[in-house]
Amino acid sequence: MKELVEVIAKSLVDYPEEVVVTESENEKAIVLELRVSQSDMGKVIGKQGRIAKALRTVVKAAASKEDKKVIVEIMQ
C-alpha cells in the first residue's frame, strides 16, 4: 500500500523527491501518512478534496483484496 500511495503522489507533484510516505499499524488499521512539499499540497488535495478522495478510494480498493483497512492521512 505504501508504494502505491508513493507512486501516485510522485506523479501528481512538482517536487517528487520531497514525497515521504510513512506506514504505521494500530489495532484497527494500517495508517499511511503522506507528506509533500508545502507548494504541492494543493495538487495532492485537489479542488474540494477530490484528488485526496480519489487517492483514498484507490488505496481502499487495493486494501480490500487483502482484507485490510487502510487510512491515508495527508500531513503538512
The first five atom37 places (N, CA, C, CB, O) and aatype in JSON, in Angstrom:
{
  "aatype": [12, 11, 6, 10, 19, 6, 19, 9, 0, 11, 15, 10, 19, 3, 18, 14, 6, 6, 19, 19, 19, 16, 6, 15, 6, 2, 6, 11, 0, 9, 19, 10, 6, 10, 1, 19, 15, 5, 15, 3, 12, 7, 11, 19, 9, 7, 11, 5, 7, 1, 9, 0, 11, 0, 10, 1, 16, 19, 19, 11, 0, 0, 0, 15, 11, 6, 3, 11, 11, 19, 9, 19, 6, 9, 12, 5],
  "atom_mask": [
    [1, 1, 1, 1, 1],
    [1, 1, 1, 1, 1],
    [1, 1, 1, 1, 1],
    [1, 1, 1, 1, 1],
    [1, 1, 1, 1, 1],
    [1, 1, 1, 1, 1],
    [1, 1, 1, 1, 1],
    [1, 1, 1, 1, 1],
    [1, 1, 1, 1, 1],
    [1, 1, 1, 1, 1],
    [1, 1, 1, 1, 1],
    [1, 1, 1, 1, 1],
    [1, 1, 1, 1, 1],
    [1, 1, 1, 1, 1],
    [1, 1, 1, 1, 1],
    [1, 1, 1, 1, 1],
    [1, 1, 1, 1, 1],
    [1, 1, 1, 1, 1],
    [1, 1, 1, 1, 1],
    [1, 1, 1, 1, 1],
    [1, 1, 1, 1, 1],
    [1, 1, 1, 1, 1],
    [1, 1, 1, 1, 1],
    [1, 1, 1, 1, 1],
    [1, 1, 1, 1, 1],
    [1, 1, 1, 1, 1],
    [1, 1, 1, 1, 1],
    [1, 1, 1, 1, 1],
    [1, 1, 1, 1, 1],
    [1, 1, 1, 1, 1],
    [1, 1, 1, 1, 1],
    [1, 1, 1, 1, 1],
    [1, 1, 1, 1, 1],
    [1, 1, 1, 1, 1],
    [1, 1, 1, 1, 1],
    [1, 1, 1, 1, 1],
    [1, 1, 1, 1, 1],
    [1, 1, 1, 1, 1],
    [1, 1, 1, 1, 1],
    [1, 1, 1, 1, 1],
    [1, 1, 1, 1, 1],
    [1, 1, 1, 0, 1],
    [1, 1, 1, 1, 1],
    [1, 1, 1, 1, 1],
    [1, 1, 1, 1, 1],
    [1, 1, 1, 0, 1],
    [1, 1, 1, 1, 1],
    [1, 1, 1, 1, 1],
    [1, 1, 1, 0, 1],
    [1, 1, 1, 1, 1],
    [1, 1, 1, 1, 1],
    [1, 1, 1, 1, 1],
    [1, 1, 1, 1, 1],
    [1, 1, 1, 1, 1],
    [1, 1, 1, 1, 1],
    [1, 1, 1, 1, 1],
    [1, 1, 1, 1, 1],
    [1, 1, 1, 1, 1],
    [1, 1, 1, 1, 1],
    [1, 1, 1, 1, 1],
    [1, 1, 1, 1, 1],
    [1, 1, 1, 1, 1],
    [1, 1, 1, 1, 1],
    [1, 1, 1, 1, 1],
    [1, 1, 1, 1, 1],
    [1, 1, 1, 1, 1],
    [1, 1, 1, 1, 1],
    [1, 1, 1, 1, 1],
    [1, 1, 1, 1, 1],
    [1, 1, 1, 1, 1],
    [1, 1, 1, 1, 1],
    [1, 1, 1, 1, 1],
    [1, 1, 1, 1, 1],
    [1, 1, 1, 1, 1],
    [1, 1, 1, 1, 1],
    [1, 1, 1, 1, 1]
  ],
  "atom_positions": [
    [[0.81, -1.19, 0.0], [0.0, 0.0, 0.0], [0.86, 1.26, 0.0], [-0.92, -0.01, 1.19], [0.56, 2.24, -0.68]],
    [[1.93, 1.22, 0.77], [2.83, 2.37, 0.88], [3.37, 2.75, -0.5], [3.98, 2.07, 1.85], [3.42, 3.93, -0.85]],
    [[3.78, 1.75, -1.27], [4.36, 2.0, -2.59], [3.32, 2.59, -3.53], [4.95, 0.71, -3.18], [3.63, 3.45, -4.35]],
    [[2.09, 2.12, -3.43], [1.01, 2.63, -4.27], [0.78, 4.12, -4.03], [-0.29, 1.85, -4.01], [0.7, 4.89, -4.99]],
    [[0.69, 4.51, -2.78], [0.49, 5.92, -2.44], [1.67, 6.76, -2.91], [0.29, 6.09, -0.91], [1.5, 7.86, -3.43]],
    [[2.87, 6.22, -2.74], [4.08, 6.94, -3.13], [4.12, 7.18, -4.64], [5.32, 6.16, -2.7], [4.43, 8.29, -5.08]],
    [[3.81, 6.17, -5.43], [3.83, 6.3, -6.89], [2.79, 7.31, -7.36], [3.58, 4.93, -7.56], [3.08, 8.15, -8.22]],
    [[1.58, 7.24, -6.82], [0.53, 8.16, -7.22], [0.89, 9.59, -6.84], [-0.81, 7.75, -6.59], [0.74, 10.51, -7.65]],
    [[1.37, 9.78, -5.62], [1.71, 11.13, -5.16], [2.87, 11.73, -5.96], [2.08, 11.1, -3.67], [2.83, 12.91, -6.31]],
    [[3.88, 10.93, -6.26], [5.01, 11.44, -7.04], [4.61, 11.85, -8.44], [6.11, 10.4, -7.1], [5.21, 12.75, -9.02]],
    [[3.6, 11.2, -9.0], [3.15, 11.56, -10.34], [2.33, 12.85, -10.34], [2.34, 10.43, -10.94], [2.16, 13.48, -11.39]],
    [[1.81, 13.26, -9.18], [0.98, 14.45, -9.1], [1.75, 15.74, -8.82], [-0.04, 14.26, -8.04], [1.32, 16.81, -9.23]],
    [[2.87, 15.65, -8.13], [3.53, 16.84, -7.58], [4.66, 17.36, -8.48], [4.1, 16.53, -6.2], [5.1, 16.68, -9.4]],
    [[5.1, 18.6, -8.19], [6.24, 19.2, -8.9], [7.57, 18.77, -8.31], [6.12, 20.72, -8.87], [8.58, 18.75, -9.01]],
    [[7.59, 18.44, -7.03], [8.82, 18.05, -6.32], [8.69, 16.62, -5.81], [9.12, 19.02, -5.15], [8.46, 16.42, -4.62]],
    [[8.83, 15.62, -6.69], [8.64, 14.23, -6.26], [9.67, 13.74, -5.25], [8.67, 13.32, -7.46], [9.42, 12.78, -4.53]],
    [[10.83, 14.39, -5.2], [11.85, 13.97, -4.24], [11.47, 14.3, -2.8], [13.18, 14.62, -4.57], [12.07, 13.77, -1.87]],
    [[10.47, 15.17, -2.61], [10.04, 15.54, -1.27], [8.84, 14.74, -0.78], [9.71, 17.01, -1.24], [8.32, 15.0, 0.31]],
    [[8.39, 13.77, -1.56], [7.26, 12.92, -1.17], [7.76, 11.87, -0.19], [6.59, 12.26, -2.41], [8.69, 11.12, -0.49]],
    [[7.14, 11.82, 0.98], [7.5, 10.84, 2.0], [6.22, 10.16, 2.5], [8.28, 11.51, 3.19], [5.26, 10.83, 2.88]],
    [[6.22, 8.84, 2.48], [5.08, 8.08, 2.98], [5.57, 7.21, 4.13], [4.42, 7.21, 1.84], [6.49, 6.4, 3.96]],
    [[4.96, 7.37, 5.3], [5.31, 6.54, 6.44], [4.13, 5.65, 6.77], [5.72, 7.41, 7.67], [2.97, 6.06, 6.68]],
    [[4.44, 4.44, 7.14], [3.41, 3.44, 7.42], [3.47, 3.03, 8.88], [3.56, 2.21, 6.51], [4.54, 2.69, 9.39]],
    [[2.34, 3.06, 9.54], [2.27, 2.58, 10.92], [0.99, 1.75, 11.05], [2.29, 3.76, 11.95], [0.05, 1.91, 10.28]],
    [[0.99, 0.88, 12.01], [-0.16, -0.01, 12.18], [-0.66, 0.08, 13.61], [0.2, -1.47, 11.81], [0.11, -0.05, 14.56]],
    [[-1.97, 0.3, 13.75], [-2.57, 0.25, 15.07], [-3.5, -0.96, 15.13], [-3.34, 1.57, 15.39], [-3.52, -1.78, 14.21]],
    [[-4.26, -1.08, 16.2], [-5.09, -2.28, 16.37], [-6.23, -2.36, 15.35], [-5.67, -2.31, 17.77], [-6.75, -3.45, 15.1]],
    [[-6.62, -1.24, 14.76], [-7.75, -1.24, 13.83], [-7.34, -1.26, 12.36], [-8.61, -0.05, 14.09], [-7.99, -1.9, 11.55]],
    [[-6.26, -0.55, 12.02], [-5.96, -0.37, 10.6], [-4.49, -0.01, 10.38], [-6.85, 0.71, 10.0], [-3.74, 0.24, 11.32]],
    [[-4.12, 0.01, 9.11], [-2.81, 0.5, 8.7], [-2.97, 1.98, 8.37], [-2.25, -0.31, 7.47], [-3.87, 2.36, 7.62]],
    [[-2.11, 2.82, 8.94], [-2.19, 4.26, 8.72], [-1.01, 4.68, 7.85], [-2.19, 5.04, 10.08], [0.15, 4.44, 8.19]],
    [[-1.32, 5.3, 6.71], [-0.3, 5.81, 5.81], [-0.32, 7.33, 5.89], [-0.52, 5.32, 4.35], [-1.34, 7.96, 5.62]],
    [[0.82, 7.92, 6.27], [0.93, 9.37, 6.36], [1.7, 9.87, 5.15], [1.63, 9.81, 7.68], [2.85, 9.47, 4.93]],
    [[1.07, 10.72, 4.36], [1.68, 11.27, 3.15], [2.13, 12.69, 3.43], [0.69, 11.23, 1.96], [1.34, 13.54, 3.84]],
    [[3.41, 12.95, 3.2], [3.96, 14.3, 3.36], [4.53, 14.75, 2.02], [5.05, 14.34, 4.48], [5.28, 14.02, 1.37]],
    [[4.16, 15.97, 1.62], [4.66, 16.55, 0.38], [5.14, 17.96, 0.66], [3.56, 16.53, -0.73], [4.93, 18.49, 1.75]],
    [[5.78, 18.58, -0.33], [6.21, 19.96, -0.22], [5.01, 20.86, 0.01], [6.98, 20.39, -1.49], [3.91, 20.57, -0.46]],
    [[5.21, 21.95, 0.73], [4.12, 22.88, 1.02], [3.48, 23.4, -0.26], [4.62, 24.05, 1.88], [2.27, 23.59, -0.32]],
    [[4.29, 23.64, -1.3], [3.75, 24.16, -2.55], [2.95, 23.11, -3.32], [4.87, 24.69, -3.43], [2.2, 23.46, -4.23]],
    [[3.11, 21.84, -2.98], [2.4, 20.76, -3.66], [1.14, 20.3, -2.94], [3.33, 19.6, -3.85], [0.45, 19.41, -3.43]],
    [[0.84, 20.86, -1.8], [-0.32, 20.42, -1.02], [-1.61, 20.52, -1.83], [-0.43, 21.23, 0.26], [-2.45, 19.62, -1.78]],
    [[-1.78, 21.6, -2.55], [-2.99, 21.8, -3.34], [-3.15, 20.76, -4.43], [0.0, 0.0, 0.0], [-4.27, 20.35, -4.75]],
    [[-2.04, 20.34, -5.0], [-2.09, 19.34, -6.07], [-2.49, 17.97, -5.54], [-0.75, 19.25, -6.78], [-3.16, 17.21, -6.23]],
    [[-2.08, 17.66, -4.33], [-2.41, 16.36, -3.74], [-3.85, 16.34, -3.21], [-1.42, 16.03, -2.61], [-4.52, 15.32, -3.26]],
    [[-4.3, 17.48, -2.7], [-5.65, 17.54, -2.15], [-6.68, 17.77, -3.25], [-5.75, 18.66, -1.1], [-7.72, 17.12, -3.27]],
    [[-6.4, 18.68, -4.18], [-7.31, 18.94, -5.29], [-8.45, 19.85, -4.88], [0.0, 0.0, 0.0], [-8.63, 20.17, -3.71]],
    [[-9.22, 20.26, -5.87], [-10.36, 21.14, -5.61], [-11.41, 20.39, -4.81], [-10.95, 21.69, -6.93], [-11.86, 19.31, -5.21]],
    [[-11.79, 20.97, -3.7], [-12.77, 20.39, -2.77], [-12.38, 18.99, -2.33], [-14.15, 20.36, -3.43], [-13.25, 18.19, -1.97]],
    [[-11.08, 18.67, -2.35], [-10.6, 17.39, -1.85], [-10.83, 16.22, -2.78], [0.0, 0.0, 0.0], [-10.79, 15.07, -2.35]],
    [[-11.09, 16.5, -4.05], [-11.43, 15.41, -4.97], [-10.26, 14.47, -5.24], [-11.9, 15.99, -6.28], [-10.46, 13.25, -5.31]],
    [[-9.06, 15.0, -5.38], [-7.91, 14.12, -5.64], [-7.59, 13.29, -4.4], [-6.66, 14.95, -6.07], [-7.3, 12.1, -4.51]],
    [[-7.65, 13.9, -3.23], [-7.42, 13.16, -1.99], [-8.45, 12.05, -1.82], [-7.47, 14.11, -0.78], [-8.11, 10.94, -1.41]],
    [[-9.68, 12.34, -2.14], [-10.74, 11.33, -2.04], [-10.49, 10.19, -3.03], [-12.12, 11.96, -2.3], [-10.67, 9.02, -2.69]],
    [[-10.08, 10.53, -4.24], [-9.79, 9.51, -5.25], [-8.61, 8.64, -4.83], [-9.5, 10.16, -6.62], [-8.62, 7.43, -5.02]],
    [[-7.59, 9.27, -4.25], [-6.43, 8.53, -3.76], [-6.85, 7.55, -2.68], [-5.35, 9.49, -3.22], [-6.42, 6.4, -2.68]],
    [[-7.67, 7.99, -1.76], [-8.15, 7.12, -0.69], [-9.01, 5.97, -1.24], [-8.96, 7.93, 0.35], [-8.95, 4.85, -0.75]],
    [[-9.8, 6.27, -2.27], [-10.64, 5.24, -2.88], [-9.8, 4.15, -3.53], [-11.58, 5.86, -3.91], [-10.1, 2.96, -3.39]],
    [[-8.75, 4.55, -4.24], [-7.87, 3.58, -4.9], [-7.17, 2.71, -3.86], [-6.81, 4.3, -5.79], [-7.09, 1.49, -4.02]],
    [[-6.68, 3.32, -2.8], [-6.0, 2.57, -1.75], [-6.97, 1.64, -1.04], [-5.34, 3.52, -0.74], [-6.62, 0.51, -0.71]],
    [[-8.18, 2.09, -0.81], [-9.2, 1.26, -0.16], [-9.53, 0.05, -1.02], [-10.48, 2.07, 0.12], [-9.7, -1.06, -0.5]],
    [[-9.62, 0.25, -2.33], [-9.9, -0.86, -3.24], [-8.76, -1.87, -3.23], [-10.14, -0.35, -4.66], [-9.0, -3.08, -3.24]],
    [[-7.53, -1.39, -3.23], [-6.38, -2.29, -3.2], [-6.3, -3.03, -1.86], [-5.07, -1.51, -3.44], [-5.92, -4.2, -1.82]],
    [[-6.66, -2.36, -0.79], [-6.61, -2.98, 0.54], [-7.71, -4.01, 0.72], [-6.72, -1.91, 1.63], [-7.54, -4.96, 1.49]],
    [[-8.82, -3.84, 0.04], [-9.92, -4.78, 0.2], [-9.56, -6.16, -0.35], [-11.18, -4.26, -0.5], [-10.11, -7.17, 0.1]],
    [[-8.66, -6.21, -1.3], [-8.19, -7.5, -1.81], [-7.44, -8.29, -0.75], [-7.3, -7.3, -3.04], [-7.44, -9.52, -0.75]],
    [[-6.81, -7.56, 0.17], [-6.03, -8.2, 1.23], [-6.8, -8.23, 2.56], [-4.7, -7.47, 1.42], [-6.23, -8.58, 3.59]],
    [[-8.06, -7.87, 2.54], [-8.89, -7.81, 3.74], [-8.26, -6.98, 4.86], [-9.17, -9.21, 4.25], [-8.21, -7.4, 6.01]],
    [[-7.78, -5.79, 4.48], [-7.19, -4.89, 5.45], [-7.87, -3.54, 5.34], [-5.66, -4.76, 5.23], [-8.42, -3.19, 4.3]],
    [[-7.83, -2.77, 6.42], [-8.33, -1.41, 6.41], [-7.13, -0.47, 6.38], [-9.25, -1.13, 7.63], [-6.22, -0.59, 7.21]],
    [[-7.14, 0.46, 5.45], [-6.03, 1.4, 5.31], [-6.58, 2.81, 5.38], [-5.27, 1.17, 3.98], [-7.58, 3.14, 4.74]],
    [[-5.9, 3.65, 6.16], [-6.27, 5.06, 6.3], [-5.13, 5.89, 5.72], [-6.54, 5.43, 7.8], [-3.97, 5.7, 6.09]],
    [[-5.46, 6.81, 4.83], [-4.46, 7.7, 4.23], [-4.66, 9.08, 4.82], [-4.57, 7.72, 2.66], [-5.73, 9.68, 4.69]],
    [[-3.6, 9.6, 5.47], [-3.64, 10.93, 6.04], [-2.63, 11.8, 5.3], [-3.35, 10.9, 7.57], [-1.49, 11.4, 5.1]],
    [[-3.06, 12.99, 4.91], [-2.17, 13.93, 4.24], [-1.7, 14.93, 5.28], [-2.88, 14.66, 3.03], [-2.5, 15.68, 5.85]],
    [[-0.4, 14.93, 5.53], [0.18, 15.75, 6.59], [0.93, 16.94, 6.0], [1.12, 14.9, 7.47], [1.33, 16.92, 4.84]],
    [[1.11, 17.98, 6.83], [1.91, 19.13, 6.41], [3.32, 18.99, 6.86], [1.33, 20.41, 6.93], [4.15, 19.87, 6.6]]
  ]
}
